[in-house]
Amino acid sequence: MARNHIDGERAQKVSDGTPFRDAEAWLAQRGIERDPIRVPLTPPEPPTDPAPDPSGPSPAASSPAGDSNTPVAPAGSAPAPSSREAMRLAADAMDAAVRRADEQAATPNPHANRMEDDVAEAVAFLRRSTSMAPQSEARLRDKLAERDTPSPVIEQALERARRERLVDDAAMVAALVDERRRKGHAPARIRRDLRERGFGDDLLASALASAENEDPEAAAYAIATEKAQRCTALAPEAAYRRVAAHVVRRGYPDGLARKVAREAVYTARDAQRTAGH
């Protein structure tokens, strides 16, 4: 009766047009477990046949006539794995790949460690270089290059120096411009001096914009007047030469320096005579 039931069910599946794909699916549908077929990873060695007897019948003669159309499996081939076995093999391969990746991540990279040591050494050099006076990033870059520091190490060291505020070109230019303007330096001299220290023209143009909009003759005359008032004890010609040289050193043209020096010396002497009466 059970046999009739199974046959009826199989007939129903076939009649529905959805037969089971294979025996594995048929067994799984009914909750029947079977041991998977173990496929060897290496094909078994084919058996070694004994040497044929020359006096005996040939293999073709001894074979039945009806076996001529029977397919023969290639020597050493293994049976195809089941779907369950193929999934297990794929999972094992994936686990092995993950283990290899974890081992590589856990293994220290000597090149990375060497890179980190080189960057730390370069940053220490930057700290020493900027301990006495601030320097531009371009100047520090040149110094590291002169020490044969590789370019990737230079970039990482400068990036770390920026985070530590060892390098700040914008703030440094603003402070230097303000300091030199208080000393009476002309914008042209400030630009020349800071360019020699490695600062770019774009940064200098922004920092010197207000100074370059001032009247250069008025600025030069103010410098000459201050110097002339300290030279009243000298003869007029000596005072004139000293004041003119002082204005030129501040970065103003020679012709302008002579003009404002003459006026400043005369004004200082006139003020001194007026005060004496």
C-alpha positions, 0 to 999 in steps of 0.5 A: 500500500505504501508502494502504491502511495509513493508511486501515486505521488511520483505520478502526481509530480510528473503530471504537474510538470514539476518533477524533482531535479535529482535524487538529492532534492527528492530525499531532502523533500521528504526529510531523509538525510544521506551521507554526502559523497566524499570526493577525494581532492586528488584523483586516485591512481589508476590500477596497474594492469598486469602485462598482457599475455602474448599467447592469450586473447586480445582485450578486444576479442575478449570483450562481449560484442554488446559492450562496444557502445558502452561509454567508458570513464576516463582513467583516473577521473573522479565522480562529480560532487553533489551540490551539498559537497560542492557548497562545503568545498566552497565554504572551506575555500572561503574560510581558508582565504579569510584565515590568510587575510587575517594572518597577513593583517596581523603580521607587521609590515616592515615597510610601514614601520620604516615609513613611520620612523622616517616621518617621526625623524623628519618631524623632530628635525622640523621642531629643531629648525623652528625652535629659534625662529619660525620658517616658511613651509617652502624653506623647511621643505627644501631643508628636508630635501637636502637631507635626501628625505623621500617626497612621501615622508616630506609631505607627511612630516609637513602635514604633521607639523601643520597640525602641531602649528610648527608651520603656519605661513599665513600667520607668520607673514602677517606677523612679519609684515606688521613688525617690519612696517613698524620699523619703517620698511617699504612694502617693496623691501618687505616683499623682497625679504619675505620672498627670499624666505620662501613665502609665495607671491599670492600670500605676500600680495594679500598681506601687503595690500594695505601697505602698498595703498599708502602714499610712499612719499609721505611714509618716506618723509616720516622716516626721514623726519624721525632720523633727522631729529636725532642728527641735529648735532651733526653738520647739515651735509653730514646729517643729510647723507646719514638721513638719506642712507637711512631712508634707502635702507628702509627700501625706498628709491634713492631719488625719493630718499634724497628729496625727503632727507633734504626736507627733513634735515631743513625742517629739523634745523629750522625747528631747532632755531625757532625753539632757541629764540 
